Amino acid sequence: MSNAAPHVADAAPGNWVDRHAPRWLKPFARLARWDRPIGAWLLFWPCAWGAALAAISAGHGRDELAGDTWHILLFFVGSVAMRGAGCTWNDIVDRKIDARVARTASRPIPSGQIGVRGALAFLAVQLAAGLLVLLQFNAFTIVLGFASVIPVISYPFMKRITFWPQINLGVCFGWGALVAWSAVFGGLQAAPVLLYVGTICWIIGYDTVYALQDIEDDVLAGVGSTAIRFGEDVKSWLTGFYAAAVLLIGLALGAAGAGVVAFIGLAAFAAHLGWQVWRLRRDDARLCLRLFKANNHAGLILFAGLAVEIVLRGMS
């Protein structure tokens, strides 16, 4: 194993890991994608949406603010840990495929920066951190959190058997919406389920945009994606999935008793998704990456609407 840790091709040049991380930490940081935090944010936003929607439904005000904030912080830490664990597992399983793809060949395992045993040990550390976060919640939430392990383990294998691995990613990345709601109520109702399914539609959309970067390499490697499946009709498919996401999230807001401000946030979220589809050029890899990353802003917009709704209710 080499600790030379050259720059990883699919990370932004000059990221903090390249510039500031200790030499011994660089391979592990890159394995967990700490040099590309967008994935942790995209995993976090469904958690934040679920927590905020639960607070609205429960009628939380200033007295519950400290508890709600603590939950949000726990979900952020858990998102970083579990996103890193998921990426580590994915890279262990995909190490041979990654070695044949230009964008991923410089990742720590295929480039020899770290071995499989070291990656597995690091995976265990990250899973332990995620478990510590999960144990802060009620029993139902702990069981629900453990159930997410099944789709996470299966995700790297989906692209080998289907053109729809993005559905599996949606199941994994949207799970936090359910967990966050159950952390407040100790169970699930219609609102979090609607939010979850809507979130899956959003994730299928943005991960399709991400996969547009790799169509040629994926075809050569013999793996599938919705980007390949949709072909020239990708904008139509994205419009459909994003519209479904907005509709289902809107139904979730209604089921939870959300007010006008939350729906204004949803409208702004919808406008952002529409802008993404309008700007998309499927043969422009750099633009696809920028639009994929722009979903961090979309997630923040929707959360801001929910958060302002909570603040205004607490002031009334």
C-alpha positions as CSV (number, residue, x, y, z in Angstrom):
1,M,0.0,0.0,0.0
2,S,1.2,3.5,-0.9
3,N,0.6,6.6,1.2
4,A,1.7,8.9,-1.6
5,A,-1.9,9.8,-2.1
6,P,-2.0,11.7,-5.4
7,H,-4.9,13.8,-6.3
8,V,-8.1,11.9,-7.1
9,A,-9.5,12.7,-10.5
10,D,-13.1,13.1,-9.5
11,A,-12.4,15.4,-6.6
12,A,-12.1,19.2,-7.0
13,P,-8.5,20.4,-7.2
14,G,-7.2,22.1,-4.1
15,N,-9.8,20.5,-1.8
16,W,-9.1,20.6,2.0
17,V,-8.0,16.9,2.0
18,D,-5.3,17.6,-0.6
19,R,-4.1,20.7,1.1
20,H,-4.5,20.1,4.8
21,A,-5.1,16.5,5.8
22,P,-2.1,14.6,7.3
23,R,-0.4,12.3,4.8
24,W,-1.5,9.1,6.6
25,L,-5.2,10.2,6.7
26,K,-5.5,11.2,3.0
27,P,-6.3,7.7,1.6
28,F,-9.0,7.2,4.2
29,A,-10.4,10.7,3.8
30,R,-10.6,10.1,0.1
31,L,-12.2,6.7,0.6
32,A,-14.9,8.3,2.7
33,R,-15.2,11.2,0.2
34,W,-14.4,13.8,2.8
35,D,-12.8,15.7,-0.2
36,R,-16.3,15.7,-1.8
37,P,-18.8,16.6,0.9
38,I,-21.7,16.9,-1.5
39,G,-22.8,13.3,-0.9
40,A,-23.0,13.9,2.9
41,W,-25.2,16.9,2.3
42,L,-27.5,15.1,0.0
43,L,-27.8,12.3,2.5
44,F,-28.4,14.9,5.3
45,W,-31.2,16.9,3.6
46,P,-33.9,14.1,3.8
47,C,-33.1,13.7,7.5
48,A,-33.5,17.5,8.0
49,W,-36.7,17.5,6.0
50,G,-38.1,14.7,8.1
51,A,-37.1,16.2,11.4
52,A,-38.6,19.6,10.4
53,L,-41.8,18.1,9.1
54,A,-42.2,16.1,12.3
55,A,-41.7,19.2,14.4
56,I,-44.4,21.0,12.4
57,S,-46.8,18.1,12.8
58,A,-46.0,17.8,16.5
59,G,-46.6,21.5,17.0
60,H,-43.1,22.2,18.4
61,G,-42.3,25.7,19.5
62,R,-39.5,27.4,21.4
63,D,-39.7,24.9,24.2
64,E,-38.7,22.0,21.9
65,L,-36.1,24.0,19.9
66,A,-33.1,22.6,21.8
67,G,-34.3,19.0,21.2
68,D,-35.0,19.5,17.5
69,T,-31.6,21.2,17.0
70,W,-29.9,18.3,18.8
71,H,-31.6,15.8,16.5
72,I,-30.5,17.8,13.5
73,L,-26.9,17.8,14.7
74,L,-27.0,14.1,15.3
75,F,-28.4,13.5,11.8
76,F,-25.6,15.6,10.3
77,V,-22.9,13.6,12.1
78,G,-24.7,10.3,11.1
79,S,-24.9,11.5,7.5
80,V,-21.1,12.1,7.3
81,A,-20.4,8.7,9.0
82,M,-22.8,6.6,6.9
83,R,-22.1,8.3,3.6
84,G,-18.4,7.6,4.2
85,A,-19.3,4.0,5.1
86,G,-21.4,3.6,2.0
87,C,-18.7,4.9,-0.2
88,T,-16.1,2.7,1.4
89,W,-18.3,-0.4,0.9
90,N,-19.0,0.7,-2.7
91,D,-15.3,1.1,-3.5
92,I,-14.4,-2.2,-2.0
93,V,-17.0,-4.0,-4.1
94,D,-16.4,-1.9,-7.3
95,R,-12.6,-1.8,-7.1
96,K,-12.1,-3.8,-10.3
97,I,-14.7,-1.8,-12.2
98,D,-13.2,1.5,-10.9
99,A,-9.8,0.5,-12.1
100,R,-11.2,0.5,-15.7
101,V,-13.0,3.8,-15.5
102,A,-10.9,7.0,-16.1
103,R,-12.8,9.1,-13.5
104,T,-12.5,6.5,-10.7
105,A,-9.1,4.7,-11.4
106,S,-7.3,7.1,-9.1
107,R,-9.5,6.4,-6.1
108,P,-7.6,4.9,-3.1
109,I,-8.2,1.2,-3.6
110,P,-7.7,0.8,-7.4
111,S,-4.7,3.1,-7.3
112,G,-3.1,1.2,-4.4
113,Q,-3.2,3.9,-1.8
114,I,-5.0,1.6,0.6
115,G,-5.7,-2.2,0.6
116,V,-8.9,-4.0,1.0
117,R,-8.2,-5.0,4.7
118,G,-7.4,-1.4,5.6
119,A,-10.6,-0.3,3.9
120,L,-12.7,-2.9,5.8
121,A,-11.2,-1.7,9.1
122,F,-12.1,1.9,8.2
123,L,-15.6,0.7,7.3
124,A,-16.0,-0.8,10.7
125,V,-14.9,2.5,12.4
126,Q,-17.4,4.5,10.4
127,L,-20.2,2.0,11.1
128,A,-19.4,2.2,14.8
129,A,-19.7,6.0,14.6
130,G,-23.1,5.7,12.9
131,L,-24.3,3.2,15.5
132,L,-23.4,5.6,18.3
133,V,-25.5,8.2,16.7
134,L,-28.4,5.8,16.1
135,L,-28.4,4.7,19.8
136,Q,-29.3,8.2,20.8
137,F,-32.9,7.6,19.6
138,N,-35.9,5.5,20.6
139,A,-36.2,1.8,20.0
140,F,-38.3,2.0,16.9
141,T,-35.9,4.4,15.3
142,I,-32.9,2.1,16.1
143,V,-34.6,-0.8,14.4
144,L,-35.6,1.3,11.5
145,G,-32.0,2.5,11.2
146,F,-30.7,-1.0,11.2
147,A,-33.1,-2.0,8.4
148,S,-31.3,0.5,6.1
149,V,-28.3,-1.7,6.0
150,I,-30.0,-4.1,3.6
151,P,-30.3,-1.6,0.7
152,V,-26.9,-0.1,1.5
153,I,-25.2,-3.5,1.1
154,S,-27.0,-4.3,-2.1
155,Y,-26.5,-1.0,-3.8
156,P,-23.1,-1.7,-5.5
157,F,-24.5,-4.8,-7.1
158,M,-27.6,-3.2,-8.6
159,K,-25.8,-1.7,-11.6
160,R,-24.6,-5.2,-12.6
161,I,-28.1,-6.5,-13.0
162,T,-30.3,-3.5,-13.9
163,F,-30.4,-0.1,-15.6
164,W,-32.2,1.3,-12.5
165,P,-29.5,1.3,-9.7
166,Q,-30.7,4.9,-9.0
167,I,-33.8,3.5,-7.4
168,N,-31.7,1.6,-4.9
169,L,-29.7,4.7,-4.2
170,G,-32.9,6.6,-3.6
171,V,-34.1,4.0,-1.1
172,C,-30.7,4.4,0.8
173,F,-30.3,8.1,0.6
174,G,-34.0,8.9,1.4
175,W,-34.1,6.6,4.4
176,G,-33.3,9.5,6.8
177,A,-36.7,11.0,6.1
178,L,-38.3,8.0,7.9
179,V,-35.7,7.9,10.6
180,A,-36.0,11.6,11.5
181,W,-39.8,11.4,11.7
182,S,-39.7,8.3,13.9
183,A,-37.2,10.0,16.2
184,V,-40.0,12.4,17.2
185,F,-43.0,10.1,17.1
186,G,-41.6,6.7,17.7
187,G,-43.4,5.4,14.6
188,L,-44.5,6.2,11.1
189,Q,-47.6,7.8,9.5
190,A,-48.6,8.8,6.0
191,A,-46.6,12.1,6.0
192,P,-43.1,10.6,6.3
193,V,-43.9,7.8,3.8
194,L,-45.1,10.4,1.3
195,L,-42.0,12.4,2.0
196,Y,-39.8,9.3,1.6
197,V,-41.2,8.3,-1.8
198,G,-41.0,11.9,-3.0
199,T,-37.4,12.0,-1.9
200,I,-36.6,8.8,-3.8
201,C,-38.0,10.5,-7.0
202,W,-35.7,13.5,-6.4
203,I,-32.7,11.2,-5.8
204,I,-33.4,9.2,-9.0
205,G,-33.4,12.5,-10.9
206,Y,-30.2,14.0,-9.5
207,D,-28.3,10.7,-9.6
208,T,-29.3,10.3,-13.3
209,V,-27.7,13.7,-13.9
210,Y,-24.5,12.5,-12.1
211,A,-24.5,9.3,-14.2
212,L,-24.5,11.2,-17.4
213,Q,-20.8,11.8,-16.9
214,D,-20.0,8.1,-17.1
215,I,-22.2,6.7,-19.9
216,E,-19.3,5.7,-22.2
217,D,-17.2,4.1,-19.4
218,D,-20.3,2.4,-17.9
219,V,-21.2,0.9,-21.3
220,L,-17.6,-0.4,-21.7
221,A,-17.6,-1.8,-18.2
222,G,-21.0,-3.5,-18.8
223,V,-22.9,-1.8,-16.0
224,G,-26.2,0.0,-16.1
225,S,-27.7,3.3,-15.1
226,T,-30.8,5.4,-15.7
227,A,-28.6,7.8,-17.8
228,I,-28.1,4.9,-20.3
229,R,-31.7,3.8,-20.0
230,F,-33.2,7.2,-20.7
231,G,-30.9,8.1,-23.5
232,E,-32.0,11.1,-25.6
233,D,-35.2,11.3,-23.5
234,V,-33.4,12.1,-20.3
235,K,-35.0,15.6,-19.9
236,S,-38.5,14.1,-20.2
237,W,-37.7,11.5,-17.6
238,L,-36.1,14.0,-15.3
239,T,-39.2,16.3,-15.6
240,G,-41.4,13.4,-14.7
241,F,-39.4,12.3,-11.6
242,Y,-38.9,15.9,-10.4
243,A,-42.6,16.6,-10.8
244,A,-43.5,13.5,-8.9
245,A,-41.1,14.5,-6.1
246,V,-42.7,17.9,-5.8
247,L,-46.2,16.4,-5.8
248,L,-45.4,13.7,-3.2
249,I,-43.6,16.1,-0.9
250,G,-46.5,18.6,-1.2
251,L,-48.8,15.8,-0.1
252,A,-46.5,15.1,2.8
253,L,-46.6,18.7,3.8
254,G,-50.4,18.6,3.7
255,A,-50.6,15.4,5.7
256,A,-48.4,16.9,8.4
257,G,-50.4,20.1,8.6
258,A,-47.8,22.4,7.2
259,G,-48.7,26.0,6.4
260,V,-48.2,28.6,3.6
261,V,-44.5,29.3,4.3
262,A,-43.6,25.6,3.9
263,F,-45.4,25.4,0.6
264,I,-43.6,28.6,-0.5
265,G,-40.3,26.7,0.2
266,L,-41.6,23.8,-1.8
267,A,-42.5,26.1,-4.7
268,A,-38.9,27.5,-4.7
269,F,-37.6,23.9,-4.6
270,A,-39.7,23.0,-7.6
271,A,-38.4,26.1,-9.5
272,H,-34.9,25.1,-8.8
273,L,-35.5,21.6,-10.1
274,G,-37.1,23.1,-13.2
275,W,-34.1,25.3,-13.7
276,Q,-31.8,22.2,-13.6
277,V,-33.8,20.4,-16.3
278,W,-33.8,23.5,-18.5
279,R,-30.0,24.0,-18.1
280,L,-29.1,20.3,-18.7
281,R,-26.9,19.3,-21.6
282,R,-26.4,15.6,-21.5
283,D,-23.1,15.7,-23.4
284,D,-21.6,18.3,-21.2
285,A,-20.0,16.4,-18.3
286,R,-18.8,19.5,-16.4
287,L,-22.3,21.0,-16.5
288,C,-23.9,17.7,-15.4
289,L,-21.6,17.7,-12.3
290,R,-22.5,21.3,-11.5
291,L,-26.2,20.6,-11.8
292,F,-25.8,17.5,-9.6
293,K,-24.1,19.5,-6.9
294,A,-26.7,22.2,-7.2
295,N,-29.1,19.8,-5.5
296,N,-27.4,20.8,-2.3
297,H,-29.0,24.2,-2.8
298,A,-32.4,22.6,-3.6
299,G,-32.3,20.6,-0.4
300,L,-31.4,23.7,1.6
301,I,-34.2,25.7,0.0
302,L,-36.9,23.2,1.0
303,F,-35.5,22.9,4.5
304,A,-35.4,26.7,4.9
305,G,-39.1,26.8,4.1
306,L,-39.9,24.2,6.8
307,A,-37.6,25.9,9.3
308,V,-39.1,29.3,8.8
309,E,-42.5,27.8,9.2
310,I,-41.4,26.3,12.6
311,V,-40.0,29.7,13.7
312,L,-43.1,31.6,12.8
313,R,-45.3,29.1,14.6
314,G,-43.2,29.4,17.7
315,M,-43.6,33.1,17.7
316,S,-47.4,33.1,17.4
